Amino acid sequence: MNSVKDYLETVKAPWGRMLYDLLFTQLSILSAPKARILDFGSGLGVTANYYARWYCVTAIEPDMEMIENRYRENDYTQILGGVEQVGSFSDNFFDIIFCHNVLEYVNEREPILQSLLRVLKPGGALTNILGMRTFWALGQDNSVKLTGEWYENMLVLETKAAEIDEYRQSAFLNHLLFEKRAKTIQNTNSIETGEI
C-alpha cells in the first residue's frame, strides 16, 4: 500500500470487508449495553464504528490521515495520538480493548501492553485466538469475488473453518487476545494476565 487512500480501497473491496466480517463474527464480547470499549490503533475506525452501534467506544489513532478518512456512521470518540493518550483514563476503565494490527509494528511492546492492562477492568474481555483468512485469499481470479453469492458462501466457509483447530492454526492471520484476571494472594491484590 502506498497511501491511506489505497488502504481504504482495500478495506472496501470484498477481500477487505471479509477480514472485518470474520473478526466481528469470531469475537465474543460482552452483552452489557453500557460496556466501554477502547480501540487502540484504530486506523480507519472500522472496528470502532461497528461496535459504536451498541457500546460506548473510544478510538485512539496516531495518523491524522487515517482519522480524516475514517468510518463514522456511528457515534464514537476519536482521539489523535498514541499510548500517551491512554494515560488520561483511570485504572480499570474499559471493559474491552481492541489492539488489532498494532503490536507487530512496534519494537517496544511491553510499555504499550502495561498501559492497556492498567485501563482494562479485571475480567475485561480480550480472550481468544482467532483464525482468519484461511481460504478467501487463495483464489487468483478476483472478478469472481465481486459477486454477492461468492461473498456469502465464502463467509460461511471461513466462519466454519475458524471453528476447526487445524484450520485456525494454519490461518493466514491470527489475533492473539488477552484477558485481565484479578487474583488475591496473601491479602494482596495483584493482576495476573493470561495469554490464551
N, C-alpha and C positions, 0 to 999 in steps of 0.2 A: 504494500500500500504506500502510495506516495503522499497522501493527504487525508485529512479528516473527511473530505468530500468523497474520496474513494472508499473509505471505510463505511461511510453512511450508505453508499450504494450497495456495498456487500451485505450490510445488515438488512437492507430492504429486499435483496434477492432471496429466492426460495431457500437456498442453502444457508443463508444468514439467518433468516426467520426460523429455520428448523432448529438451530442451536438454542435459541431462546425458548421456543415452544417446548423443546425437550427439557430444558432447565426448569421451566415452570411446572411441567408435568412431574418431574422427578423429585423436586423439592417438596418436603413435607414441613409446613410451617404452622405456627400457632393459629388457632381459630379465633382467638380473642380479638374483637374488633378494635380495641384501643392499643394494640401492640405497637411498639416503637421499633422502626427498622432503620439501620444505617447502611447505606450503600456506599462503601468506601472505594474510591477509584471508579466512580460511576460512569465514566466515559460519556456515551451518548444518552445515558439515562434510560435505557430500555427497561432494565430491571426496576429501577426506582419508579418510573412511570407506571409500569404494570401493577406493582404492589400498592401504589398510592390510591388505587380504586377502593381499597379496603382498610389500609393501615396508615398510620402517621409515619411518613418516610422523610428522612434527611439524606441528601446525597452530597458527597464531597468529591471534587474532581479538580486536579491542578491545571488542566489545559483549557484555556478560555475558548478556543475554537470548538472544542468538544461541547462545552456548555452552550455556546451560541447556536449549535446545530442539534441540540438535544431534543429528545421526545418530551412533550409537555402537554399531552391531552388531559392528564390528571394532575391534581394539585399536590406538590411536594416541595420541600425546602431544598434549594440548591445552594451549595457553598463552594466558592472558589478557594482552593488550597490543597494542602496535603495533610500529613499526620499531625502537624502542629495545630490544625483546626479541631482535632479530636480532644485536645486539652481543654476546650471550652465546655465540655459536657461533664456532668458529675459522674461519680462512680456508679456502676450498676444501672445505667440509664436506659440502655437499649435491650430489647427482647431478642432481636435478631440482627446480625451484622453480615452483610454480603461483602466479600473481598474477592471478586472474580477477575482473573487475568490481571493481577496486580503484582503479587509477590514474586512471580517468575522474572519480573523485570527489575527487581531491586537487589542490591548486594547485601544490605543490612536489614534482614527481615525481623530480627529479634525485637528491636525497638518498636516497630510497627505492630507486631503481634502483642507486645506488652501493653501498648496504648489501647488497642482494640479490646483486649481482655479486661482492661480496667473499666471500660464503659459498658461491657456486656454483663447483664444480670446473671447471677448464679442460676443455672438451669436454662440459660439462654440458648437458643436453638441455632446451631451450626453443626449438624450431626450426621453426615452420611458421606459415603464415597459414591459419586455419581459417574456413571459411564455414559458418554455421549458420542455421537458422530461415528458410529460403527460402520454403517453401510452407505449412507446417502452420498458421501463424497467420492465413492469408488467409481461411479459411472462417469464416462468421459463425455457423453452427449448431454450437454446442459440444456438443450432445447426441450427435451422431454420433461425436465424438472420445472418447466414453466406452466405445466398443466395442474389444475386443481386435483385431478384424480391421482396423479403421481404423488403430490404433496400429502394428501390424506392417507394414502396407502403406506407411504414411507414413514409418516409419523406414527402410525400404528405399529409397523415393524420395528422401528427404533425403540419405541416405548416397551414393547415386549422383550426385545433383546437386552435392554438395560436391566431387566429383572433376572437375567441368567448370568451367574457369576463369571463363567468363561468369557462371555461377550463383554461384560462390564470391565473385566481386567484387560481386555485387548482393545478397548475403545481408543479412538484417536485422541479424545480429550477427556480427562477426568478432573472432577473438582473434589479436592480434599477439604472437608469442613470440620470444624471443631465445636466442642461443647464445653461450657464452663460449669464445673461442679463445685459446690461448697462441701467441704469436709472438715469435721471437727476432730482435732487431735489434742488431747490433754488440755481441754478447756480453751484451746486457741483456735480461732477460725483461720483457715488458710484456704487458698484456692488451688485446686488440682485441675489441670487441663488434660484432656484425653484426646488423642487423635484416633479417629475411627477409621 
